[in-house]
């Protein structure tokens, strides 16, 4: 536990949601891996998603259940190929989400790793997954809303975090 956050529990919950999210076909996007980060680690890759070049983070697990080493090997095999992904904004700090006063759909790269600021409308609650919503900010992005915020479908939000990409089945 670090800073009062049980990261092991947090990551376990995220892992359990992958199968469900992968099956939400309306929120799965066509993408192409353009290139990997300059360090060649394989965790970060530039993808072309809806005519937009985006730097995204690939966590060490996917809906396919690959382990860390397999994940990197499999991702490198997909370089230049069309793939199916879903995106999930990982809030590093809960306070990085707030109600937005403007009805604006936007994704802005923060020039740090795969960190983005998104503005959008909560358009869908994912059944059977606590506090998981889809934000419509030009492309569908999953986000876990902190319980204490009491947000609902139709609310406009602004959030900052790492944008994770997961391979969909």
C-alpha positions as CSV (number, residue, x, y, z in Angstrom):
1,X,0.0,0.0,0.0
2,X,1.4,3.4,-1.0
3,X,-0.2,6.7,-0.2
4,X,-3.2,4.9,1.3
5,X,-3.9,3.2,-2.0
6,X,-3.9,-0.6,-2.3
7,X,-2.3,-0.9,-5.7
8,X,-2.4,-4.7,-5.7
9,X,-6.2,-4.6,-5.2
10,X,-6.6,-1.9,-7.8
11,X,-4.7,-3.8,-10.5
12,X,-6.5,-7.0,-9.7
13,X,-9.8,-5.3,-10.1
14,X,-8.6,-3.8,-13.4
15,X,-7.5,-7.2,-14.6
16,X,-10.9,-8.7,-13.9
17,X,-12.7,-6.1,-16.0
18,X,-10.7,-6.8,-19.2
19,X,-12.9,-9.6,-20.5
20,X,-16.1,-7.6,-19.9
21,X,-14.7,-4.5,-21.5
22,X,-13.3,-6.4,-24.5
23,X,-16.8,-7.7,-25.2
24,X,-18.3,-4.2,-25.4
25,X,-18.0,-4.1,-29.2
26,X,-19.4,-0.5,-29.5
27,X,-16.4,0.7,-27.5
28,X,-13.7,-1.3,-29.3
29,X,-11.7,0.7,-31.8
30,X,-9.8,-0.2,-34.9
31,X,-6.1,0.9,-34.6
32,X,-2.7,0.4,-36.1
33,X,0.5,0.3,-34.2
34,X,2.8,2.8,-35.9
35,X,5.9,2.5,-33.7
36,X,7.1,1.7,-30.3
37,X,8.7,4.2,-27.9
38,X,12.3,5.0,-28.5
39,X,13.5,2.9,-25.6
40,X,11.9,-0.2,-27.3
41,X,10.5,-1.4,-24.0
42,X,7.2,-2.2,-25.7
43,X,5.0,-0.8,-23.0
44,X,4.4,2.5,-24.9
45,X,3.4,2.6,-28.5
46,X,2.2,5.1,-31.0
47,X,-1.1,4.0,-32.5
48,X,-3.2,5.5,-35.2
49,X,-6.8,5.6,-33.8
50,X,-9.5,7.3,-35.8
51,X,-7.0,9.3,-37.9
52,X,-5.2,10.5,-34.7
53,X,-1.6,9.5,-33.7
54,X,-1.7,8.7,-30.0
55,X,1.0,7.6,-27.6
56,X,-0.6,4.9,-25.4
57,X,0.5,2.7,-22.6
58,X,0.0,-1.1,-22.8
59,X,-0.2,-2.6,-19.3
60,X,1.5,-6.0,-18.7
61,X,-1.6,-7.9,-19.2
62,X,-4.3,-8.0,-21.9
63,X,-7.7,-9.6,-22.5
64,X,-5.7,-12.5,-23.9
65,X,-4.1,-13.2,-20.5
66,X,-0.5,-12.8,-21.7
67,X,2.1,-12.3,-19.0
68,X,4.6,-9.4,-19.0
69,X,7.2,-11.0,-21.3
70,X,4.6,-12.5,-23.7
71,X,2.8,-9.1,-23.8
72,X,5.9,-7.4,-25.2
73,X,6.7,-10.1,-27.7
74,X,3.2,-10.3,-29.0
75,X,2.9,-6.5,-29.3
76,X,6.1,-6.3,-31.3
77,X,4.7,-8.9,-33.7
78,X,1.7,-6.6,-34.3
79,X,3.8,-3.6,-35.4
80,X,2.2,-2.0,-38.5
81,X,-0.9,-4.3,-38.4
82,X,-4.5,-3.4,-37.8
83,X,-5.6,-4.4,-34.3
84,X,-8.7,-4.0,-32.1
85,X,-8.2,-2.0,-28.8
86,X,-10.2,-0.4,-26.1
87,X,-8.9,2.6,-24.1
88,X,-9.1,3.1,-20.4
89,X,-8.0,6.3,-18.6
90,X,-6.1,5.3,-15.4
91,X,-6.6,8.0,-12.8
92,X,-3.3,8.3,-11.0
93,X,-4.8,10.5,-8.4
94,X,-8.6,10.6,-7.7
95,X,-8.6,14.4,-7.5
96,X,-7.7,14.5,-11.1
97,X,-11.4,14.0,-12.1
98,X,-13.9,16.8,-11.7
99,X,-17.2,18.0,-13.2
100,X,-16.7,20.1,-16.2
101,X,-18.5,23.4,-16.6
102,X,-18.2,23.2,-20.4
103,X,-19.9,20.7,-22.6
104,X,-16.8,20.0,-24.6
105,X,-15.4,16.8,-26.2
106,X,-11.6,16.8,-26.2
107,X,-8.5,14.7,-25.8
108,X,-5.3,16.6,-25.0
109,X,-1.8,15.0,-24.8
110,X,0.2,16.3,-21.8
111,X,3.6,15.5,-23.3
112,X,4.5,13.2,-20.4
113,X,4.4,9.4,-21.0
114,X,0.9,8.5,-22.1
115,X,-0.8,11.1,-19.9
116,X,-3.8,12.9,-21.3
117,X,-6.5,15.3,-20.2
118,X,-9.9,14.4,-21.4
119,X,-13.2,16.3,-21.5
120,X,-16.4,14.5,-22.2
121,X,-19.8,13.2,-21.3
122,X,-20.5,10.1,-19.3
123,X,-22.5,8.2,-21.8
124,X,-22.8,4.7,-20.5
125,X,-22.5,2.7,-17.3
126,X,-20.9,-0.7,-17.7
127,X,-23.1,-3.3,-16.1
128,X,-21.6,-5.5,-13.3
129,X,-18.5,-3.3,-13.0
130,X,-18.5,-0.9,-10.1
131,X,-18.2,2.8,-11.1
132,X,-17.0,2.0,-14.7
133,X,-18.3,4.4,-17.3
134,X,-17.7,5.2,-20.9
135,X,-16.7,8.8,-21.6
136,X,-17.5,10.2,-25.0
137,X,-14.7,12.6,-25.8
138,X,-14.6,12.1,-29.6
139,X,-13.7,8.5,-29.0
140,X,-15.0,6.1,-26.4
141,X,-12.8,5.9,-23.3
142,X,-13.5,3.8,-20.2
143,X,-13.0,5.4,-16.8
144,X,-13.5,4.4,-13.2
145,X,-15.4,7.1,-11.4
146,X,-14.4,7.5,-7.7
147,X,-17.4,6.5,-5.6
148,X,-17.5,9.7,-3.6
149,X,-18.1,11.7,-6.8
150,X,-21.7,10.4,-7.3
151,X,-21.6,11.1,-11.0
152,X,-24.3,9.9,-13.4
153,X,-24.9,9.3,-17.1
154,X,-25.1,12.7,-18.8
155,X,-22.6,14.5,-16.6
156,X,-19.7,16.3,-18.3
157,X,-16.3,15.6,-16.7
158,X,-12.7,16.6,-17.1
159,X,-10.1,14.0,-16.0
160,X,-6.3,13.5,-16.2
161,X,-4.4,10.3,-16.2
162,X,-2.5,7.7,-18.2
163,X,-4.3,6.4,-21.3
164,X,-4.0,2.6,-21.4
165,X,-4.7,0.6,-24.5
166,X,-5.8,-3.1,-24.2
167,X,-6.0,-5.5,-27.1
168,X,-9.6,-6.7,-27.6
169,X,-10.5,-10.2,-28.6
